Amino acid sequence: DELDALVFTGKAESLIGEALTASKGQSDRKELLERPYLRRGELLEVVPGMVVTQHAGGGKANQYFVRGYNLDHGTDFGLFVDGMPANYRAHGHGQGYADLNFLIPEFIGQLDYTKGPFYANLGDLTTAGSAQFSLVDSLPHGFAKVEIGEDNYWRGVFGDSVSAGDGILTFGGE
């Protein structure tokens, strides 16, 4: 029997001459939406050298590792959503606690990331790197879907963009 062909796609952008260091990159909406997710923290696994896991069950931020360093629940890895810092400066689980469970993958437009202490302009909690999520301004079309899986997994999500005055209102929920 002959096996079906597998197609693998990698990073398509060329940052030669644009990125200040090899520790900087970007993932677009299409790349992010092609990946399967069980936890929101897995959005960060498009960052080369980053591993995201969950210890002791759900209900709190993931455990982050970058280049082999244990960042606990976000210590020294800055997370930003449309420029807003998502790390807690003080939290019971430690300084820099970063919980991404409020993000809905279908509303992310782009992820820019850095690794290493080269970007002082990003501020505190970014010694190991950062992830800067940009949300979409508008969705190309409305959507609604329900996902059902093993081990009592289910998910419902919807979203749309409509004209509102001189702008566009984008809304959704999960």
N, C-alpha and C positions, 0 to 999 in steps of 0.2 A: 504494500500500500504506500501511496505517496502522501506525505504530510503537507498540510496547508502552509503557505508562505507566511512568515512572521515579518512585520515591518517595525523597525525601531527608529524613533526619531530623537535627535539630540537637540542641543541648543542651536538655534538658527542664527542668532544675532552675533555679529563680530564686534567686540569691544576694543579691538586693537587701535591704539591711538586715542581712545575715548576714556577708558577706565584708567584711573590713576594707579591701580595695582591689580594683580591677578586675583586678589581677594574681594572682588566686587562683581556683582552680576545682577541679572534680571530674569524674571519668569513672567510671561504674559498670561492673559486670561485663558486663552485656548489651552496652553500647557497645564495650567492649574486645574481646569475642569476635566481634562482627560484622565486624571488620576483618581483612583478610588480612595475614599476616606472613611475611616471608622471614628477617628477623633480629629478635632480641629487642629491640634498641634501637628498633625501629619502634613498640613500645608507647608510647614517649614522644611520638610524632607526634600524639597526641590533644591535646597541650599547644599552644594557639594560639601561633604564631610559632616553634615548634621544628622543626628539620630534623635528621634523623639519616641519616648516610651511612656508608659503609665505604671507606676508602682502603687500598690495598696488600693487598687480599685479606682472608680471614677469619682466625679464630684469635686475635683480640684485640678489645678494646672498640671500639665504634663511634666515629665522629667526630661530635660534637654541636655544633649551632649554635642559639642562641636570640636572637631579635630581631636577627639579623645578626652577632652576636658568635661568634667561633670559640672554642669551649670545649675544643678538642683532644679528648682521650679522657675528659673529665669535669671538667676543672679548673673550679672555681667553680660547678658544678651538683651539688648534693647529691642522692644517691640513697639511699633508705631502703626496707627490706623489713620490714614488721611492726616498725618502730621501730629496726631495726638498720642502721647506716650501711653502705653498699655501696662507698663510695669508699675507695681505698687512699691513705693519707697520703703514702707514699713508694713510687714505682714507677719502673721504668726508662723508661716512656713519659711520666712526669711526675706531679707532685703532683696528687691528686684523681682518678687513674685509676679509672674506673667501668665495669666489665664486667657487663652484665646477662644474659649467656648462661646463667646458672644458673636463671633464671626459666622456668617453664612457664606460658604464657598461660592455660591452662584452670584454674589454681589461684589466679588473681588475683581478688580480690573487689571491689577498688576502687582507684582512683588519685587521690590528692589532690595538687595541684601549686600551686606559687607561682612567681612570676617577679619578679626584682628583689631589691634588698638590704634589703627591708622586714621580714624575719623573722630577727632576731638570735637568737631562741630556737632556731633550727635549727642554729646553730653554724658551724664552719669549713666551707669549701668550698661555701657556698651564696650567694655574692655575686650570681650571675646567676639563681638560683632553685633549686627543689628538686622532686623527685618522690617521693611517699611511697606505696609500694605496700602494700596490706593483702591478705593471703592469706585464702582462705576457711577457715572453721572446719570446715565439712562440705560435702560435695557433695550436691546433690539426688538424684543417682543415679550409679551406676558407669558408666564408659565405657571404651572401647578403640577406637582407630582407627589406620589406616595411610593415609598420604598419599604419592602418587607423582606426580612431575611431570617437566618437561623438564630437560635438562642434568644428569642423574643425581641429581635431587633425590628424597629420600624421608624420611619421618618416621613414627615409631611412638610412640604415647603412650597411657597408661592411667591410671585413677585410680578411687578409691572411698572411701566412708566407712562405717565399721562401729562398732557399740557396743563399747566396751572398758572394763569396770569401770563406774565412775561417769561416764565421759566418752565421747568419740567419737574414734576413730582415723581420720585422713584420710591416705591414702597414694597414691603414684603414681610414675610414672617416664616417661622419654622416651628 
